[in-house]
């Protein structure tokens, strides 16, 4: 894979069996932020996913994905090599 072709997207709460409090707590520790900030971030991303990291290679993206999933958050790696979202037919 070429470098800078992936991004990691946070989509909100994932493993609710773990409990929202614990997901927020672990996400806060991972990012070094307050738990209430992590809570707001997770609540907002349920409605509109947020990019955590952009323009990274696949190995780095998988490391981020693994760390985020360990917190219980829902996330995914997106291949941005074929991102045509900014194009228009007009």
C-alpha atoms as an extended CHARMM CRD file, in Angstrom:
* protein
*
        90  EXT
         1         1  UNK       CA              0.0000000000        0.0000000000        0.0000000000  PROA      1               0.0000000000
         2         2  UNK       CA              1.1540000000        3.4780000000       -0.7110000000  PROA      2               0.0000000000
         3         3  UNK       CA              1.4810000000        5.9640000000        2.0990000000  PROA      3               0.0000000000
         4         4  UNK       CA             -1.2440000000        8.4230000000        2.9730000000  PROA      4               0.0000000000
         5         5  UNK       CA             -4.1100000000        6.4570000000        1.5070000000  PROA      5               0.0000000000
         6         6  UNK       CA             -6.2400000000        5.7310000000        4.5640000000  PROA      6               0.0000000000
         7         7  UNK       CA             -8.1130000000        7.4810000000        7.3330000000  PROA      7               0.0000000000
         8         8  UNK       CA             -9.5610000000        6.2750000000       10.6250000000  PROA      8               0.0000000000
         9         9  UNK       CA            -13.1300000000        7.3300000000       11.3640000000  PROA      9               0.0000000000
        10        10  UNK       CA            -14.7350000000        7.3370000000       14.8270000000  PROA      10              0.0000000000
        11        11  UNK       CA            -18.4290000000        6.4880000000       14.6030000000  PROA      11              0.0000000000
        12        12  UNK       CA            -19.5300000000        6.5700000000       18.2500000000  PROA      12              0.0000000000
        13        13  UNK       CA            -20.2890000000        4.0190000000       20.9190000000  PROA      13              0.0000000000
        14        14  UNK       CA            -19.6820000000        0.4620000000       19.8430000000  PROA      14              0.0000000000
        15        15  UNK       CA            -19.6840000000       -2.2750000000       22.4690000000  PROA      15              0.0000000000
        16        16  UNK       CA            -22.5550000000       -1.1550000000       24.7040000000  PROA      16              0.0000000000
        17        17  UNK       CA            -22.2890000000       -4.3490000000       26.7680000000  PROA      17              0.0000000000
        18        18  UNK       CA            -19.1000000000       -2.7740000000       28.1020000000  PROA      18              0.0000000000
        19        19  UNK       CA            -21.0610000000        0.2740000000       29.2050000000  PROA      19              0.0000000000
        20        20  UNK       CA            -20.9460000000        3.8670000000       27.9760000000  PROA      20              0.0000000000
        21        21  UNK       CA            -19.1020000000        5.0870000000       31.0830000000  PROA      21              0.0000000000
        22        22  UNK       CA            -16.2180000000        2.6640000000       30.5400000000  PROA      22              0.0000000000
        23        23  UNK       CA            -16.0070000000        3.4200000000       26.8100000000  PROA      23              0.0000000000
        24        24  UNK       CA            -15.8540000000        7.1530000000       27.5870000000  PROA      24              0.0000000000
        25        25  UNK       CA            -13.2540000000        6.5880000000       30.3110000000  PROA      25              0.0000000000
        26        26  UNK       CA            -10.9640000000        4.4820000000       28.1330000000  PROA      26              0.0000000000
        27        27  UNK       CA            -11.3080000000        6.8070000000       25.1380000000  PROA      27              0.0000000000
        28        28  UNK       CA            -10.4360000000        9.7680000000       27.3810000000  PROA      28              0.0000000000
        29        29  UNK       CA             -7.3180000000        7.9630000000       28.5940000000  PROA      29              0.0000000000
        30        30  UNK       CA             -6.3160000000        7.0280000000       25.0410000000  PROA      30              0.0000000000
        31        31  UNK       CA             -6.5370000000       10.6250000000       23.7920000000  PROA      31              0.0000000000
        32        32  UNK       CA             -5.4390000000       12.2870000000       27.0380000000  PROA      32              0.0000000000
        33        33  UNK       CA             -8.6590000000       14.2940000000       27.3610000000  PROA      33              0.0000000000
        34        34  UNK       CA            -11.2820000000       14.7160000000       30.0800000000  PROA      34              0.0000000000
        35        35  UNK       CA            -14.0060000000       12.0990000000       30.2370000000  PROA      35              0.0000000000
        36        36  UNK       CA            -16.7730000000       14.6630000000       29.6610000000  PROA      36              0.0000000000
        37        37  UNK       CA            -15.0330000000       15.7140000000       26.4190000000  PROA      37              0.0000000000
        38        38  UNK       CA            -14.8310000000       12.0720000000       25.3390000000  PROA      38              0.0000000000
        39        39  UNK       CA            -18.5410000000       11.6790000000       26.1220000000  PROA      39              0.0000000000
        40        40  UNK       CA            -19.4610000000       14.6650000000       23.9340000000  PROA      40              0.0000000000
        41        41  UNK       CA            -17.2120000000       13.3720000000       21.1640000000  PROA      41              0.0000000000
        42        42  UNK       CA            -18.8550000000        9.9480000000       21.2130000000  PROA      42              0.0000000000
        43        43  UNK       CA            -22.3620000000       11.4100000000       21.3050000000  PROA      43              0.0000000000
        44        44  UNK       CA            -21.6850000000       13.7280000000       18.3650000000  PROA      44              0.0000000000
        45        45  UNK       CA            -20.0370000000       11.0050000000       16.2930000000  PROA      45              0.0000000000
        46        46  UNK       CA            -23.1680000000        8.8550000000       16.5490000000  PROA      46              0.0000000000
        47        47  UNK       CA            -24.8100000000       11.4710000000       14.3110000000  PROA      47              0.0000000000
        48        48  UNK       CA            -21.8040000000       12.5000000000       12.2150000000  PROA      48              0.0000000000
        49        49  UNK       CA            -18.6600000000       10.3260000000       12.1460000000  PROA      49              0.0000000000
        50        50  UNK       CA            -15.3700000000       12.1260000000       12.8840000000  PROA      50              0.0000000000
        51        51  UNK       CA            -11.9680000000       11.5880000000       11.3080000000  PROA      51              0.0000000000
        52        52  UNK       CA             -9.4370000000       10.6140000000       13.9460000000  PROA      52              0.0000000000
        53        53  UNK       CA             -6.4100000000       10.4080000000       11.6670000000  PROA      53              0.0000000000
        54        54  UNK       CA             -6.0260000000       11.1570000000        7.9330000000  PROA      54              0.0000000000
        55        55  UNK       CA             -3.4400000000       10.3880000000        5.2600000000  PROA      55              0.0000000000
        56        56  UNK       CA             -1.8370000000        7.3960000000        6.9280000000  PROA      56              0.0000000000
        57        57  UNK       CA             -0.6770000000        4.0550000000        5.5830000000  PROA      57              0.0000000000
        58        58  UNK       CA             -2.6250000000        0.8570000000        6.1480000000  PROA      58              0.0000000000
        59        59  UNK       CA             -0.3910000000       -0.4300000000        8.9720000000  PROA      59              0.0000000000
        60        60  UNK       CA             -0.7450000000        2.7680000000       10.9960000000  PROA      60              0.0000000000
        61        61  UNK       CA             -4.4900000000        2.8200000000       10.3080000000  PROA      61              0.0000000000
        62        62  UNK       CA             -4.8140000000       -0.7220000000       11.6600000000  PROA      62              0.0000000000
        63        63  UNK       CA             -2.9400000000        0.2760000000       14.8420000000  PROA      63              0.0000000000
        64        64  UNK       CA             -5.3530000000        3.1720000000       15.4140000000  PROA      64              0.0000000000
        65        65  UNK       CA             -8.3170000000        0.9170000000       14.6690000000  PROA      65              0.0000000000
        66        66  UNK       CA             -7.1340000000       -1.7060000000       17.1450000000  PROA      66              0.0000000000
        67        67  UNK       CA             -6.5620000000        0.8830000000       19.9090000000  PROA      67              0.0000000000
        68        68  UNK       CA             -9.9690000000        2.5180000000       19.3780000000  PROA      68              0.0000000000
        69        69  UNK       CA            -11.8320000000       -0.7820000000       19.2540000000  PROA      69              0.0000000000
        70        70  UNK       CA            -10.1370000000       -1.8110000000       22.5070000000  PROA      70              0.0000000000
        71        71  UNK       CA            -11.9060000000        1.1260000000       24.1840000000  PROA      71              0.0000000000
        72        72  UNK       CA            -15.2690000000       -0.1730000000       22.9540000000  PROA      72              0.0000000000
        73        73  UNK       CA            -15.8030000000        2.6390000000       20.4490000000  PROA      73              0.0000000000
        74        74  UNK       CA            -17.1130000000        1.9780000000       16.9540000000  PROA      74              0.0000000000
        75        75  UNK       CA            -14.6730000000        2.9550000000       14.2300000000  PROA      75              0.0000000000
        76        76  UNK       CA            -13.4890000000        2.0000000000       10.7670000000  PROA      76              0.0000000000
        77        77  UNK       CA            -10.6120000000        2.4210000000        8.3410000000  PROA      77              0.0000000000
        78        78  UNK       CA            -11.5140000000        4.1070000000        5.0620000000  PROA      78              0.0000000000
        79        79  UNK       CA             -9.4070000000        3.7100000000        1.9290000000  PROA      79              0.0000000000
        80        80  UNK       CA             -9.1560000000        7.2290000000        0.5000000000  PROA      80              0.0000000000
        81        81  UNK       CA             -7.3630000000        6.3740000000       -2.7380000000  PROA      81              0.0000000000
        82        82  UNK       CA            -10.6580000000        6.4220000000       -4.6120000000  PROA      82              0.0000000000
        83        83  UNK       CA            -12.4730000000        9.2190000000       -2.7740000000  PROA      83              0.0000000000
        84        84  UNK       CA            -14.5530000000       11.0370000000       -5.3720000000  PROA      84              0.0000000000
        85        85  UNK       CA            -16.7150000000       12.9470000000       -2.8710000000  PROA      85              0.0000000000
        86        86  UNK       CA            -15.3810000000       16.3340000000       -3.9970000000  PROA      86              0.0000000000
        87        87  UNK       CA            -16.1050000000       15.7590000000       -7.6800000000  PROA      87              0.0000000000
        88        88  UNK       CA            -19.1460000000       16.9670000000       -9.5500000000  PROA      88              0.0000000000
        89        89  UNK       CA            -20.6730000000       15.8830000000      -12.8550000000  PROA      89              0.0000000000
        90        90  UNK       CA            -21.7140000000       19.4560000000      -13.6560000000  PROA      90              0.0000000000
